[in-house]
Every structure is written in structure tokens, then in C-alpha cells.
Amino acid sequence: MLFPLDQVEQYLQGIFASLERDSSTLRWPDHGGQSTLSVDAVDAAAPGAAAISEVVTLTHRSREYSGLSVRACSELNRYAAMGLLMAGANNAPGLWISKVGIAARDQSDAVRLYAPLLCGQASIMGWHSQCLARGRYQADPAQSPLAGGGEPARVDQSEFAALQASDEHAGLKGVLLPGSYTVQLPWPEAVAAGSTSLLGIRSTERHSLYGHGVLATLELPLSLERNRAPELVEHLNRWELGHANLPPLLGAWCVGPRAPTFISFVPTLLCVPGLVPALAAWGRSRHHSVCQWIETEGTR
């Protein structure tokens, strides 16, 4: 197994005393719902990419989200941290979910990056779910399950500068500011000539529930038609859930202020070394995958 499930089990047992393990699945009750972390062996190949060997899925089911509309989910996902909300069908419990596919060559990432992020998400997912279900969209960061919300994210400016240097080498021009970097990613001429997605990584914004951290956004150059945007966002989220060989699903597509946007927020305590370049790499990969999806689906 590439994912360090034994160590993750030991860590989560220190938080959830009722945690149980069945083979490669962990289960525990949390804030009135049920959480699960499972590791499944797969063989998912993608053109030009390494085959995915394992998929790690973290979920939290809660009846407080039963019967939610597509529009309501698209609004609640604006508050995403490292997972997305999907409404349950036929009044079934709603589902918060995070997902990571791991290639054989990525075992070091599974240990140093994916496991800490998923452990952190597991520790806040139930609390996050209950807050939003009950209309609590703001909180004192000191009241969250994570410490350090009042402290700035531990991100060095050199990490943002390295992103700019890499993009300039590739012919892309980004904007570097203290604690942030944004870059326009062009779409293929055959799909949307002259259009660009906007990728941003920022340690200068605060989450209303967690305080400081690192925010990553990918904004698509698609019309934000209020009657249609929630359905498009839901299609994007279901597309992400249905494929193992996409970038880590540690966030959610939502109806952003200007356009459909993927948003991921990593609280300060979970800002592990290498996070900023990883978020940028996932954003670029997601951009290319979405371009292919749009071309196939004809959703523009």
C-alpha cells in the first residue's frame, strides 16, 4: 500500500476514540454524522501521465444535508476547505468528500503531503459540515478543531517567486505580489481561442471559519449565467468524483464572484512544506483536464 494507512489510523485514533478499521477502511462518528476513509487499489491510466495505483477517499455523511438543491450546494461550496459537498439523491444524507489518486512513483508525496492534508481534513470535516448546515458561516478561528488560525501561513515568498520563474520560462506572464501569485493559463485554440483560466495562490486571505492559510483558486473563462452556473458546477464536481486520474480533489467547484471557480483552502496548521508548488501543479493539471472536458462535453 502506497498510502500510510497505519500511521493515519494511529493519528486519527487520538482524535476520534470510536474509530474502527475494517481492512483498508477507517470509520468513525463525528458531529452527528459518519466519516469514512478508504484506500482502494485501481489501475487508472491517463494519456501522458503515470497510472494511478490507489485512490484514497475521505467522506462525511450527514442527514442535515438531506434534500439540498443543486443551487444550495453550489453556494455552500464557496466555503470549501479541502472537500466538496454533494447533495444526496431522494432525500439521502448529503456527502462531504475529498479524493486523492496516487501513482506508484508518488509514494513520497503520499507520506509527506497527501496523508497530512487528509488527516487535517478528517479532523475538521464533521465540524465544518455542522457549521454550514446550521448557517454558521463565520467563527472565531480559535474555536475550530485546528490550532493556529490566528497565525499567518508558514509560506516563504521564495515559493511564489519560484512559480513566477517557472512560468516565465514556459512563456507565461504571472503577477507576483507579497504572499500571492496569479497567472493566466491559455485555452487551446480549438476549444476557446484567446481565452484564459486564472490560477491564483494566496496566503494573504482569511477563511471565515479557519482564519489564515493558503487559498488556491482556478477561475474558468465561462459565462456566469445565474440560471445555469449551479448545474455546470455540479457537473464539474461529479466529473471530478468519477475519475481517479484527475488532480487531488481537495476543494470544490463553486459559483465564484465572476465565474465557475475551483477553490481550495488549506488552514495554517496544515501548510506543509511543498504545499504552494503542489497547489500550483494541481491547478495547472486541473486547467488542462477541464479544457479537455469542455471540448468533449461542448459545455461552453
Number of C-alpha atoms within 10 A of each C-alpha: 12 19 21 15 19 10 12 17 19 11 13 18 15 10 12 16 10 12 18 15 14 8 8 14 17 20 20 18 17 22 15 14 19 16 23 19 24 18 22 13 15 15 12 18 14 11 7 6 10 15 19 22 21 22 24 24 19 24 23 26 27 24 16 18 25 18 16 18 14 16 18 15 22 26 16 20 25 20 24 24 24 26 28 28 29 26 22 18 12 9 12 16 20 23 24 24 26 25 28 23 27 26 22 14 13 16 16 12 16 22 17 15 18 24 19 17 22 25 18 19 24 25 18 18 27 23 17 22 26 18 16 17 15 10 9 13 14 14 14 12 21 14 11 17 16 17 15 18 23 15 14 18 25 16 21 13 15 11 16 23 19 14 21 20 14 13 16 12 10 9 9 14 16 21 13 15 13 13 19 22 24 22 22 18 21 18 20 15 9 7 15 16 10 9 16 18 21 20 23 21 24 22 25 15 16 21 21 14 22 28 22 25 26 28 22 23 23 28 24 23 18 18 12 17 13 11 9 11 21 23 15 22 24 22 13 20 21 13 13 21 16 10 13 24 24 21 21 23 24 25 26 31 32 30 28 21 10 13 18 24 23 28 27 27 28 27 30 24 19 23 19 17 13 13 18 25 15 14 23 22 14 19 27 19 14 19 24 16 16 18 18 15 14 14 15 10 9 9 9 11
